[in-house]
């Protein structure tokens, strides 16, 4: 008999319920998920704090101390997830973006609609940094995620880049006490980027120019209560940041359940955050379906076997609609519970 690892594993898939019911009416559009459907049929259904697929979803699993009436300090949280040390201060995300005129609108595009090489990002960030050096110090842990440590903490109201991507920027630019100054500085940076050598080369290659920045996520590094989990595994920097600020080990996402088990982590509760890379992609049935298929093949297909062999004590799946399902070895024996299609289990979005 294999050694029993007393793992209670939580899988958070907040975009699992963010499909439209109509997608399932078209044969072949959404892949088959027999392992997931079998799990949902035999598991115990629970309530879940995860009731949204929005940016705020990770906050349901952690306890950041936030000032009343303020927006979450997304920049500080994400930076904590990108770096090993806790970096106190007031931070702002400065994301490179592509702006495209469309009739009377100015549409914003961000990754994964485009990518940047490390060399391109370094050259562009140097230009942006020189224009912002009086306001703070720019750091670039990732080619498309830049952070500014502000010299002062004048309040700034911003809109997260994922809520602007693919939309008009009108009415979504920075506001608050420092809003006007930032809007002026954004225009100055746009002029500097217009003829930047990197953009000239990108345009010759048919790639979108990085012709602006998008500031968002203003706020001080918060205190986070120690989570209940022994470890957190997530691709999203914000999730890793919440864990690390709470004093818990956090690593980039594993490729599969077997990869996660191979780490030999201590017994107890653990959290794996299963991301869909882009919030806008959740509106695309092909992208959502490919993500669902990867969950089926890399995570759910081996679940029953791992429970049967005592490599897991329990698994709880949080689907992002306020529901969770707890699966155990004992629950596997409920063969009389028949599988049902996903739309009959999940509280899917209702098509407008």
C-alpha positions as CSV (number, residue, x, y, z in Angstrom):
1,X,0.0,0.0,0.0
2,X,1.3,3.5,-0.9
3,X,2.0,6.0,1.9
4,X,-1.1,8.0,2.7
5,X,-0.4,11.7,2.2
6,X,-3.1,13.6,4.2
7,X,-3.7,16.3,1.5
8,X,-6.9,18.3,1.5
9,X,-6.6,20.0,-1.8
10,X,-8.7,23.0,-2.9
11,X,-8.9,23.7,-6.7
12,X,-10.2,27.1,-7.5
13,X,-11.5,27.5,-11.0
14,X,-13.4,30.8,-10.9
15,X,-14.1,30.9,-14.6
16,X,-15.6,27.4,-14.7
17,X,-19.1,28.8,-14.4
18,X,-18.5,31.7,-16.8
19,X,-19.8,30.1,-20.0
20,X,-23.1,30.7,-21.8
21,X,-25.6,27.9,-21.8
22,X,-26.1,28.4,-25.6
23,X,-22.5,27.1,-26.1
24,X,-23.5,23.6,-25.0
25,X,-26.3,23.5,-27.6
26,X,-23.8,23.3,-30.5
27,X,-22.3,19.8,-30.9
28,X,-18.6,19.7,-30.7
29,X,-18.2,23.3,-29.5
30,X,-17.5,22.4,-25.9
31,X,-15.4,19.3,-25.2
32,X,-16.7,16.2,-23.3
33,X,-15.7,16.1,-19.6
34,X,-16.7,12.7,-18.3
35,X,-14.3,12.8,-15.3
36,X,-15.5,16.2,-14.2
37,X,-19.2,15.3,-14.6
38,X,-18.6,12.0,-12.6
39,X,-16.9,14.0,-9.8
40,X,-19.8,16.5,-9.6
41,X,-22.3,13.7,-9.5
42,X,-20.7,11.8,-6.6
43,X,-19.2,14.6,-4.6
44,X,-20.8,16.4,-1.6
45,X,-22.0,19.9,-2.6
46,X,-20.9,22.8,-0.4
47,X,-21.1,26.5,-0.3
48,X,-18.0,28.4,-1.4
49,X,-16.7,31.9,-0.8
50,X,-15.7,32.0,-4.4
51,X,-18.8,33.6,-6.0
52,X,-17.2,35.6,-8.8
53,X,-14.7,35.3,-11.7
54,X,-13.7,39.0,-11.4
55,X,-10.4,40.3,-10.3
56,X,-11.6,40.3,-6.7
57,X,-12.1,36.5,-6.6
58,X,-8.8,35.7,-4.8
59,X,-9.7,38.0,-1.9
60,X,-12.4,35.5,-0.9
61,X,-9.6,33.0,0.1
62,X,-7.4,35.5,2.0
63,X,-7.8,38.3,4.5
64,X,-6.0,41.5,3.3
65,X,-6.5,44.4,5.6
66,X,-7.8,47.2,3.4
67,X,-8.7,50.8,4.2
68,X,-12.5,51.3,4.1
69,X,-13.7,52.8,0.9
70,X,-10.5,52.2,-1.0
71,X,-9.9,49.9,-4.0
72,X,-7.7,46.8,-3.4
73,X,-4.0,47.6,-4.0
74,X,-3.7,45.3,-7.0
75,X,-0.2,46.6,-7.9
76,X,1.3,45.9,-4.5
77,X,-0.4,42.5,-4.3
78,X,0.8,41.4,-7.8
79,X,4.4,42.7,-7.2
80,X,4.5,40.5,-4.0
81,X,3.7,37.6,-6.2
82,X,6.3,38.4,-8.7
83,X,9.2,38.9,-6.3
84,X,10.5,36.9,-3.4
85,X,10.6,39.7,-0.8
86,X,7.8,41.8,0.6
87,X,8.2,45.3,-0.8
88,X,6.4,47.9,1.3
89,X,5.3,51.2,-0.1
90,X,2.7,52.7,-2.4
91,X,2.7,51.0,-5.8
92,X,1.0,51.5,-9.2
93,X,0.9,49.1,-12.1
94,X,2.2,50.8,-15.3
95,X,1.2,48.4,-18.1
96,X,2.3,48.9,-21.7
97,X,-0.7,48.9,-24.0
98,X,-1.7,49.4,-27.6
99,X,-4.3,52.0,-28.4
100,X,-6.3,51.8,-31.7
101,X,-8.7,54.4,-33.0
102,X,-12.0,53.0,-34.1
103,X,-14.6,55.5,-35.3
104,X,-15.2,57.9,-32.3
105,X,-13.6,55.5,-29.9
106,X,-10.0,54.8,-28.7
107,X,-9.8,51.0,-28.0
108,X,-7.2,49.6,-25.6
109,X,-5.5,46.2,-26.2
110,X,-3.3,44.4,-23.6
111,X,-1.8,40.9,-23.4
112,X,-2.6,38.3,-24.6
113,X,-3.6,40.4,-27.6
114,X,0.1,41.1,-28.1
115,X,3.4,40.1,-26.5
116,X,6.7,41.8,-25.9
117,X,10.2,40.4,-25.9
118,X,12.5,41.2,-22.9
119,X,14.6,43.4,-25.1
120,X,11.6,45.4,-26.4
121,X,10.2,45.8,-22.9
122,X,13.6,47.0,-21.5
123,X,13.9,49.7,-24.2
124,X,10.3,50.9,-23.9
125,X,10.5,50.9,-20.1
126,X,13.6,53.0,-20.1
127,X,11.7,55.7,-22.0
128,X,8.7,55.5,-19.7
129,X,10.9,55.5,-16.6
130,X,12.7,58.7,-17.7
131,X,9.3,60.4,-17.9
132,X,8.2,59.2,-14.5
133,X,11.4,59.3,-12.5
134,X,10.3,62.4,-10.6
135,X,7.2,60.5,-9.4
136,X,8.8,57.1,-8.6
137,X,11.0,54.2,-9.5
138,X,10.0,51.8,-12.2
139,X,10.6,48.1,-11.9
140,X,9.9,45.4,-14.5
141,X,9.7,41.8,-13.2
142,X,7.9,40.8,-16.4
143,X,7.9,42.2,-20.0
144,X,4.3,43.2,-19.9
145,X,3.9,44.0,-16.2
146,X,5.6,47.1,-14.9
147,X,5.4,48.6,-11.4
148,X,6.1,52.1,-10.1
149,X,7.0,52.7,-6.5
150,X,5.5,56.1,-5.9
151,X,7.4,58.8,-3.9
152,X,4.1,60.1,-2.5
153,X,0.8,58.5,-1.8
154,X,-1.6,61.0,-3.3
155,X,-4.8,59.0,-4.0
156,X,-5.5,57.8,-7.5
157,X,-8.6,56.1,-8.7
158,X,-8.0,53.7,-11.5
159,X,-9.7,51.0,-13.6
160,X,-7.9,47.6,-13.9
161,X,-6.5,46.9,-17.3
162,X,-8.6,43.7,-17.8
163,X,-11.8,45.8,-17.5
164,X,-10.7,48.1,-20.2
165,X,-9.1,45.6,-22.6
166,X,-11.0,45.7,-25.9
167,X,-13.0,48.7,-24.9
168,X,-13.0,52.5,-25.3
169,X,-10.8,54.3,-22.8
170,X,-13.2,57.2,-22.5
171,X,-14.4,57.6,-19.0
172,X,-11.9,55.0,-17.7
173,X,-8.7,57.2,-17.3
174,X,-7.2,57.9,-13.9
175,X,-9.3,60.1,-11.5
176,X,-8.8,61.3,-7.9
177,X,-6.5,63.9,-6.5
178,X,-3.7,62.9,-8.8
179,X,-5.9,62.0,-11.8
180,X,-5.4,65.2,-13.8
181,X,-1.6,65.1,-13.5
182,X,-1.6,61.5,-14.6
183,X,-3.8,62.1,-17.6
184,X,-1.4,64.8,-18.7
185,X,1.7,62.6,-18.2
186,X,0.1,59.7,-20.2
187,X,-0.3,62.1,-23.2
188,X,3.4,63.0,-22.9
189,X,4.4,59.4,-22.8
190,X,2.3,58.6,-25.8
191,X,4.2,61.3,-27.8
192,X,7.5,59.8,-26.7
193,X,6.4,56.3,-27.7
194,X,5.0,57.3,-31.1
195,X,8.4,57.3,-32.8
196,X,10.2,55.0,-30.5
197,X,12.6,52.7,-32.5
198,X,11.0,49.6,-30.9
199,X,7.6,50.6,-32.3
200,X,9.0,51.4,-35.7
201,X,10.4,48.0,-35.9
202,X,7.2,46.3,-34.6
203,X,5.1,48.2,-37.2
204,X,7.5,47.0,-40.0
205,X,6.9,43.4,-38.7
206,X,3.1,44.0,-38.7
207,X,2.9,44.0,-34.9
208,X,0.9,46.4,-32.8
209,X,2.8,49.4,-31.5
210,X,3.1,49.9,-27.8
211,X,1.9,53.4,-27.9
212,X,0.7,54.1,-24.4
213,X,0.7,53.0,-20.8
214,X,-2.2,52.1,-18.5
215,X,-1.8,53.0,-14.8
216,X,-3.9,51.0,-12.4
217,X,-4.0,49.2,-9.0
218,X,-2.8,52.1,-6.8
219,X,-2.3,51.5,-3.1
220,X,-0.1,50.6,-0.2
221,X,1.2,47.1,0.4
222,X,-1.4,45.6,2.8
223,X,-1.2,43.3,5.7
224,X,-2.7,39.8,5.0
225,X,-3.8,37.3,7.7
226,X,-2.1,34.0,7.6
227,X,-4.1,31.7,5.3
228,X,-5.4,28.3,6.2
229,X,-3.4,26.7,3.4
230,X,0.1,25.2,3.8
231,X,0.9,26.2,0.2
232,X,-0.6,28.1,-2.7
233,X,0.1,27.3,-6.4
234,X,-1.0,29.8,-9.0
235,X,-0.1,31.4,-12.3
236,X,-1.7,34.7,-11.2
237,X,0.7,37.0,-9.5
238,X,-2.1,38.5,-7.3
239,X,-2.9,35.1,-5.8
240,X,0.7,34.3,-5.1
241,X,1.1,37.8,-3.6
242,X,-1.7,37.3,-1.2
243,X,-0.2,34.1,-0.1
244,X,3.3,35.4,0.4
245,X,2.1,38.5,2.2
246,X,0.3,36.0,4.6
247,X,3.6,34.1,5.1
248,X,2.7,31.1,3.0
249,X,4.8,29.5,0.4
250,X,3.5,30.2,-3.1
251,X,4.8,28.9,-6.5
252,X,3.8,29.2,-10.1
253,X,1.1,26.8,-11.2
254,X,1.9,23.1,-11.8
255,X,1.2,21.5,-15.1
256,X,-1.0,18.7,-13.7
257,X,-2.1,17.1,-10.5
258,X,0.7,14.6,-10.7
259,X,3.3,17.4,-11.0
260,X,1.8,19.0,-7.9
261,X,2.0,15.8,-5.9
262,X,5.6,15.2,-6.9
263,X,6.6,18.2,-4.8
264,X,6.2,16.2,-1.6
265,X,4.5,19.1,0.3
266,X,3.6,18.7,4.0
267,X,0.2,17.3,4.9
268,X,-2.7,19.7,5.4
269,X,-4.8,22.0,3.2
270,X,-3.4,23.4,0.0
271,X,-4.8,25.7,-2.7
272,X,-4.3,25.5,-6.5
273,X,-5.6,28.4,-8.5
274,X,-6.6,27.2,-12.0
275,X,-6.6,30.4,-14.2
276,X,-8.0,31.3,-17.5
277,X,-5.4,33.6,-18.8
278,X,-7.5,36.4,-20.0
279,X,-10.9,37.7,-18.7
280,X,-11.9,38.7,-22.2
281,X,-11.2,35.1,-23.4
282,X,-14.0,33.9,-21.1
283,X,-16.4,35.3,-23.7
284,X,-14.9,33.1,-26.4
285,X,-16.3,29.5,-26.5
286,X,-13.2,28.1,-28.3
287,X,-10.8,29.6,-25.7
288,X,-13.0,28.6,-22.8
289,X,-13.5,25.1,-24.2
290,X,-9.8,24.6,-24.7
291,X,-9.2,25.7,-21.1
292,X,-12.0,23.3,-19.9
293,X,-10.4,20.4,-21.9
294,X,-7.0,21.1,-20.2
295,X,-8.7,20.9,-16.8
296,X,-10.3,17.6,-17.7
297,X,-7.1,16.0,-19.1
298,X,-4.5,17.3,-16.6
299,X,-6.5,17.5,-13.4
300,X,-9.8,15.6,-13.3
301,X,-8.9,12.5,-15.3
302,X,-6.6,11.2,-12.6
303,X,-8.6,12.3,-9.6
304,X,-10.5,9.1,-8.9
305,X,-7.3,7.0,-9.2
306,X,-5.4,9.3,-6.8
307,X,-8.1,9.2,-4.2
308,X,-8.4,5.4,-4.5
309,X,-4.7,5.1,-3.9
310,X,-4.8,7.4,-0.9
311,X,-2.6,10.0,-2.5
312,X,-5.3,12.5,-1.7
313,X,-7.6,12.6,1.3
314,X,-10.0,15.0,-0.2
315,X,-10.5,17.5,-3.0
316,X,-12.7,20.5,-3.1
317,X,-13.5,22.2,-6.4
318,X,-14.7,25.8,-6.3
319,X,-16.4,26.8,-9.5
320,X,-16.8,30.5,-9.1
321,X,-20.5,30.6,-8.7
322,X,-20.8,30.2,-4.9
323,X,-20.7,26.4,-5.1
324,X,-18.1,23.9,-4.2
325,X,-17.9,20.1,-4.4
326,X,-16.0,17.9,-2.0
327,X,-14.7,14.5,-3.3
328,X,-13.3,11.7,-1.1
329,X,-12.4,8.1,-1.5
330,X,-15.7,7.1,0.1
331,X,-17.7,9.3,-2.3
332,X,-16.2,7.4,-5.3
333,X,-18.4,4.4,-4.3
334,X,-21.6,6.3,-5.0
335,X,-22.0,4.6,-8.4
336,X,-25.8,5.1,-8.3
337,X,-25.4,8.8,-8.8
338,X,-25.5,9.4,-12.5
339,X,-23.5,12.0,-14.3
340,X,-25.3,15.0,-15.7
341,X,-24.2,17.7,-18.2
342,X,-22.3,20.6,-16.9
343,X,-25.1,23.2,-17.5
344,X,-27.2,21.1,-15.1
345,X,-24.6,21.3,-12.3
346,X,-23.1,24.8,-12.7
347,X,-24.8,28.1,-12.4
348,X,-23.8,29.3,-15.8
349,X,-24.1,32.8,-17.0
350,X,-27.5,33.6,-18.5
351,X,-27.3,34.9,-22.0
352,X,-28.5,38.5,-22.3
